[in-house]
């Protein structure tokens, strides 16, 4: 027993444990930043990612002065404003605290079914920009969007998603995420029915979205969307 303990690499075990703790801490910092970004309604998805990437930056402690900071710390200072926006004011603190907790629970994890997605959009994503940013999170966080519509594709939700994508899909870096979303729609057993119920305006929007998709990705969508291509 003593011989086995002597051979055991405790230094390596300690190093692995420290890395695991560090990764866990970073995960929750980024998760909180995602919630804060969606709640604040950041204008673009790039702004959303920038805020998440800076999640590890800390706000100034009370009484800390700018003149005592290094140049590198001063460059990071703008993130303090984003962090301070999430603080609850003293007036009505109880009500606002409860509201923030509700928002956090709704936005922390991406919706895994259409009913949940409708609820999140109804209460927290009330414009096309926030809906679009929410959709992009699925690929960014490695969540299979097809699970959301594996039983149904409500016409209202389909229409709202099309409007959001049509309004904000202007960056080709987002094309893989958009293709994933369109494929997820097409995989729903109710896709053809939902497509038939789309208004003429929504069909035109969807057609324009397909035209923005890179040609090397169109083959993935041809069979499902051939009537619009």
C-alpha positions as CSV (number, residue, x, y, z in Angstrom):
1,X,0.0,0.0,0.0
2,X,2.8,2.4,1.0
3,X,4.6,1.5,-2.2
4,X,1.6,2.3,-4.4
5,X,1.1,5.7,-2.7
6,X,4.7,6.6,-3.3
7,X,4.2,5.9,-7.0
8,X,1.0,8.0,-7.2
9,X,1.5,11.4,-8.8
10,X,-0.2,13.8,-6.4
11,X,1.3,16.8,-8.2
12,X,-0.5,15.8,-11.4
13,X,-3.7,15.1,-9.5
14,X,-3.6,18.5,-7.9
15,X,-2.9,20.2,-11.3
16,X,-5.9,18.3,-12.9
17,X,-8.2,19.4,-10.0
18,X,-7.1,23.0,-10.3
19,X,-7.8,22.9,-14.1
20,X,-11.3,21.4,-13.5
21,X,-12.1,24.1,-10.9
22,X,-10.9,26.8,-13.3
23,X,-13.0,25.4,-16.2
24,X,-16.1,25.1,-14.0
25,X,-15.7,28.7,-12.8
26,X,-15.3,30.0,-16.4
27,X,-18.4,28.1,-17.5
28,X,-20.6,29.8,-14.9
29,X,-19.0,33.2,-15.6
30,X,-19.9,32.8,-19.3
31,X,-23.3,31.5,-18.5
32,X,-24.1,34.5,-16.4
33,X,-22.7,36.8,-19.1
34,X,-25.1,35.2,-21.7
35,X,-28.1,35.8,-19.4
36,X,-27.0,39.4,-18.9
37,X,-26.4,40.0,-22.6
38,X,-29.9,38.8,-23.6
39,X,-31.6,40.7,-20.8
40,X,-29.8,43.9,-21.8
41,X,-30.8,43.3,-25.5
42,X,-27.3,43.8,-27.0
43,X,-27.7,45.1,-30.6
44,X,-25.8,42.4,-32.5
45,X,-24.7,38.8,-32.0
46,X,-21.1,40.0,-32.3
47,X,-21.7,42.2,-29.3
48,X,-23.2,39.2,-27.5
49,X,-20.1,37.1,-28.1
50,X,-17.8,39.9,-27.1
51,X,-19.6,40.3,-23.8
52,X,-19.4,36.6,-23.2
53,X,-15.7,36.5,-24.1
54,X,-15.1,39.1,-21.5
55,X,-17.0,37.4,-18.8
56,X,-13.8,36.7,-16.7
57,X,-13.1,40.5,-16.4
58,X,-14.1,41.8,-12.9
59,X,-15.6,45.2,-11.9
60,X,-13.7,47.6,-9.7
61,X,-14.0,47.0,-6.0
62,X,-15.6,49.7,-3.9
63,X,-13.2,52.5,-3.2
64,X,-10.7,51.4,-5.9
65,X,-9.4,54.3,-7.9
66,X,-8.6,54.5,-11.6
67,X,-5.2,56.1,-11.0
68,X,-4.0,53.0,-9.2
69,X,-4.8,50.8,-12.2
70,X,-2.3,49.6,-14.9
71,X,-2.8,50.5,-18.6
72,X,-4.0,47.0,-19.3
73,X,-6.7,47.3,-16.5
74,X,-7.8,50.7,-17.9
75,X,-8.3,49.1,-21.3
76,X,-10.6,46.5,-19.7
77,X,-12.5,49.1,-17.7
78,X,-15.6,49.3,-20.1
79,X,-16.6,45.9,-19.0
80,X,-17.3,47.3,-15.6
81,X,-20.3,49.2,-17.0
82,X,-21.8,46.0,-18.4
83,X,-21.3,44.3,-15.0
84,X,-22.8,47.1,-13.1
85,X,-25.9,47.1,-15.2
86,X,-26.9,43.8,-13.7
87,X,-26.9,45.1,-10.2
88,X,-30.3,45.6,-8.5
89,X,-31.1,49.1,-7.3
90,X,-32.1,49.6,-3.7
91,X,-35.6,50.9,-4.5
92,X,-37.9,48.0,-5.2
93,X,-35.0,45.6,-4.7
94,X,-37.2,42.6,-3.8
95,X,-39.4,42.8,-6.8
96,X,-36.5,43.3,-9.2
97,X,-34.6,40.5,-7.6
98,X,-37.4,38.1,-8.2
99,X,-37.8,39.3,-11.8
100,X,-34.1,38.8,-12.4
101,X,-34.2,35.2,-11.0
102,X,-37.1,34.4,-13.3
103,X,-35.3,35.8,-16.3
104,X,-32.2,33.9,-15.4
105,X,-33.9,30.6,-15.2
106,X,-35.7,31.2,-18.5
107,X,-32.5,32.2,-20.4
108,X,-29.8,30.1,-18.7
109,X,-30.6,27.0,-20.7
110,X,-31.7,27.0,-24.3
111,X,-35.3,25.8,-24.9
112,X,-35.5,22.1,-25.9
113,X,-39.0,22.1,-27.3
114,X,-41.2,24.5,-29.2
115,X,-43.5,25.3,-26.3
116,X,-40.5,26.4,-24.2
117,X,-39.1,28.5,-27.1
118,X,-42.4,30.2,-27.5
119,X,-42.5,31.1,-23.8
120,X,-39.0,32.5,-23.8
121,X,-39.6,34.6,-26.9
122,X,-43.0,35.9,-25.6
123,X,-41.5,37.1,-22.3
124,X,-37.9,37.9,-23.0
125,X,-37.2,38.2,-26.7
126,X,-39.7,40.7,-27.9
127,X,-38.0,42.0,-31.1
128,X,-36.4,40.4,-34.1
129,X,-32.8,41.2,-32.9
130,X,-33.1,39.3,-29.6
131,X,-34.9,36.4,-31.3
132,X,-32.1,36.2,-33.9
133,X,-29.4,36.2,-31.2
134,X,-31.2,33.5,-29.3
135,X,-31.4,31.3,-32.4
136,X,-27.6,31.7,-33.1
137,X,-26.8,30.5,-29.6
138,X,-27.9,26.9,-30.5
139,X,-24.9,26.3,-32.8
140,X,-22.6,28.4,-30.6
141,X,-23.4,26.3,-27.6
142,X,-23.5,22.9,-29.4
143,X,-27.3,22.3,-28.8
144,X,-29.2,20.4,-31.5
145,X,-31.9,22.7,-32.7
146,X,-33.8,19.8,-34.3
147,X,-34.9,18.7,-30.8
148,X,-37.0,21.8,-30.5
149,X,-39.3,20.8,-33.4
150,X,-39.2,17.0,-33.3
151,X,-42.9,16.8,-32.6
152,X,-44.4,20.0,-34.1
153,X,-43.5,23.3,-35.9
154,X,-46.1,25.9,-34.9
155,X,-46.9,28.3,-37.7
156,X,-46.6,31.3,-35.5
157,X,-43.1,30.3,-34.3
158,X,-42.0,29.4,-37.8
159,X,-43.1,32.8,-39.0
160,X,-41.4,34.7,-36.2
161,X,-38.1,32.8,-36.8
162,X,-38.3,33.6,-40.5
163,X,-38.9,37.3,-39.8
164,X,-36.0,37.5,-37.3
165,X,-33.5,35.7,-39.7
166,X,-34.6,37.7,-42.7
167,X,-34.1,41.0,-40.8
168,X,-30.6,40.2,-39.4
169,X,-28.9,37.5,-41.5
170,X,-26.4,39.8,-43.2
171,X,-23.1,38.2,-41.9
172,X,-21.9,35.2,-43.8
173,X,-20.1,34.0,-40.7
174,X,-23.6,33.2,-39.4
175,X,-24.4,31.0,-42.5
176,X,-23.6,27.6,-40.9
177,X,-25.9,28.5,-37.9
178,X,-28.7,29.6,-40.3
179,X,-28.3,26.4,-42.4
180,X,-28.6,24.3,-39.1
181,X,-31.8,26.2,-38.3
182,X,-33.4,25.7,-41.7
183,X,-32.5,22.0,-41.6
184,X,-34.1,21.7,-38.2
185,X,-37.3,23.2,-39.6
186,X,-37.3,20.8,-42.5
187,X,-36.8,17.8,-40.1
188,X,-40.0,18.5,-38.3
189,X,-42.8,16.1,-39.1
190,X,-45.1,19.1,-39.5
191,X,-42.8,21.1,-41.8
192,X,-44.8,20.8,-45.0
193,X,-48.0,21.8,-43.2
194,X,-46.3,24.8,-41.6
195,X,-44.7,25.8,-44.9
196,X,-48.1,25.7,-46.5
197,X,-49.6,28.0,-43.9
198,X,-47.0,30.7,-44.3
199,X,-48.2,33.9,-45.7
200,X,-47.0,35.1,-49.1
201,X,-44.8,37.7,-47.4
202,X,-43.2,35.1,-45.2
203,X,-42.6,32.8,-48.2
204,X,-40.8,35.7,-49.9
205,X,-38.7,36.3,-46.8
206,X,-37.8,32.6,-46.6
207,X,-36.9,32.7,-50.3
208,X,-34.6,35.6,-49.8
209,X,-33.0,33.9,-46.8
210,X,-32.2,30.9,-49.0
211,X,-30.7,33.2,-51.6
212,X,-28.2,34.5,-49.0
213,X,-27.1,31.0,-48.0
214,X,-23.7,30.1,-49.7
215,X,-24.1,28.0,-52.8
216,X,-22.0,25.2,-51.2
217,X,-24.7,24.8,-48.6
218,X,-27.8,24.9,-50.8
219,X,-27.6,21.2,-51.7
220,X,-28.4,20.5,-48.0
221,X,-31.7,22.4,-48.3
222,X,-32.8,21.7,-51.9
223,X,-35.1,18.7,-51.3
224,X,-37.0,20.4,-48.5
225,X,-37.2,23.9,-49.9
226,X,-37.3,23.1,-53.7
227,X,-40.6,25.0,-54.2
228,X,-38.9,28.2,-53.0
229,X,-35.6,27.8,-54.9
